[in-house]
Amino acid sequence: MHRSGAAEALSDAFEPEDVPLLEACCAQLEGKTERQKNPHPKGSLARADPSCARLGGWTGYYGKPGPIVMLEGWLEFQAMKRGAKLMIPGGDL
């Protein structure tokens, strides 16, 4: 979130073609408990944070994810993105 209180757009860090994969990750990685559910609105950058953290190994408990966990999650998302592009005929790597 900006200091002004305005939510950052997902397009600040993700490409438009990343959104379907990101939403699929969000749906699959959400836990069953209220604490493990993603409370952020679709289209906001804040919605991507828990998904990247979960991909990096964060369980949703025991504090906030650190920068190394977030980086590992981001790298995992990028690997998933490359894999998804391989499934598309003529996918551009």
Residue, then its C-alpha position, 0 to 999 in steps of 0.5 A: m500500500h502506498r503511504s497515501g493509503a491507495a492500493e497498488a495495482l497488480s500491474d505494478a509488478f506483474e504482466p497482464e498475462d500473469v493474472p490467470l496463473l496468479e489467480a489459479c495459484c491463489a485459489q490452490l494455495e489458500g488454506k482452510t482456516e480464516r488466517q490462511k485465506n487471502p483477504h485482498p481484492k482481486g487486481s491488487l498487488a497485496r493479493a499476490d503477496p500471500s501467494c508468493a509467500r506460500l510458494g516460497g514455503w510460508t505456512g501462514y502462521y508464525g509471523k510474516p514472511g521475510p524477503i528470502v521467502m518472498l524471493e523464493g516464491w517469486l522465483e517459483f512463480q516465474a518457473m510456473k509461468r515458464g512451464a505454463k508457456l511450454m504448454i501453449p503452442g507457440g508460447d514465447l519463452 
